[in-house]
Amino acid sequence: MAKPQKRYVCQACGSVSHRWAGQCGDCAEWNTLVEEAGAVVTPFQAKHNLQSGGRTVQLVGLDADIALPDRMATGIAELDRALGGGFVQGSATLIGGDPGIGKSTLLLQAAARLASGAARRVAYVSGEEAADQVRLRARRLGLGNAPVQLAAATSTRDILTTLSIGPAPDLLVIDSIQTMHSDLIEGAPGTVSQVRASAQELIRFAKERGTALVLVGHVTKDGSIAGPRVLEHMVDTVLAFEGERSHQYRILRAIKNRFGGTDEIGVFSMQSEGLSEVANPSALFLTHRDEGVTGATVFPALEGTRPVLVEIQALTVRLASGATPRRAVVGWDSGRLAMILAVLEARCGLSFSSAEVYLNVAGGYRVQDPAADLAVAAALVSALSERPVPVDAVAFGEIALSGEIRPVAHAALRLKEAGKLGFERALVPTAMAKEESALTLSGFRTLTQFVDHMLGR
């Protein structure tokens, strides 16, 4: 009988090696290779024996009529928005986030809403806390009377045996997948093989019984979900719960969704009674001011199909000759800031080489939209020249290395949201100056024209 081979699996990226090393050759992480039992080596068979059985697979056309999947709306509008309308029966959802960000609180609130308002069967299994601890949290949130079934367990065999008795739950929450253990494979809970095997068993149960499965995942120091990357491919939806502990807001972002759009967000505010929905996120990220402040510009960002107005703040400080200036960025890409500064110096003649530059997105919001280039440039020029941007104006557009201001997508949505919040003017690329809008549009073809306009030349 063939002997099982030894193998070493990286706990950071999941790559397999047949010998131990201090550093993983794929992800370059140190001390992450852990020995796991390998599969038995069998002789390779060149081809299948098609005479020994098998079954035919039904093939359908692209134009076949398919019923839309049933959804369970949680009643939490921001969560349903990120999911695309609610949990889909028989689907698997993975939600990740930093410790203490509010993942368990959000899922407990959603479970209580479904169990109470929609009269759904809901099971909440915690591998990190005792049932009494979860019950105490529910009482603090005012959810102590919700008919949610609680359990504290880490064995997937025990969990699935229990849930197989009687009707299957409509929603099953596993908090967290890194604490689950399958006796079908060797290894400690949290290892790559255990996470993969436990998730596979739970997902198979959800698909067979029509249960909406939610897996809570830990995150690594760089913000990615811990465990094998294949875990994100196994599930139908991946949600990231983001935010800073020092700020009250939280953002639930859809990274992957087989039943809806990606990059949709739900915005929550952390209160003493739990997470509350933020129906108007723009009001949360804007600073209310009656007069202009130098270095501040309002930018209409776009998250999926949702426009969110945020304030971009810049500060420049002149230094004595010979000192090394700093470049500090919060909420935006530092490489993008370096590019904007270079274009302003090379194309517009502005000097930032002897000044420290600080850039911040108010409220702790993170902007990844390239349309923020023009708003960032406006904030930098305003801070350097000490000329405030008009308080009733917003700015958006992408800046090329040539100094050209390029159009961006979904201008109508951005302008509509700005008009709803009382803004009257918009600084946009020339190609978008003909958009139908209630705002007064000022178009600029190049960054030089834009800077001349701001400086009153």
Secondary structure, DSSP 4 states (H G I P E B T S, - for coil): -PPEEEEEEETTT--EESS--SB-TTT--BS-EEEEEEEEP-PPPSS--TTS---------TT---PPPPEE--S-HHHHHHHTSSEETT-EEEEEE-TTSSHHHHHHHHHHHHHHTS---EEEEESSS-HHHHHHHHHHTT-TTS--EEEE--BHHHHHHHHTSSSPPSEEEEE-GGG-B-TTS-S-TTSHHHHHHHHHHHHHHHHHHT-EEEEEE-B-TTSSBSS-THHHHHSSEEEEEE--TTSSEEEEEEEEETTS-SS-EEEEEEETTEEEE-S-HHHHHSPP-SS--TTEEEEEEEETTEEEEEEEEEEEEE--TTPPPPEEEESS-HHHHHHHHHHHHHHH----TTEEEEEEEGGG-----GGGHHHHHHHHHHHHHT-PPPTTEEE--EE-TTSBEE--S-HHHHHHHHHHTT--EEEEEGGGTTS--SSEEEEESBHHHHHHHHHT-
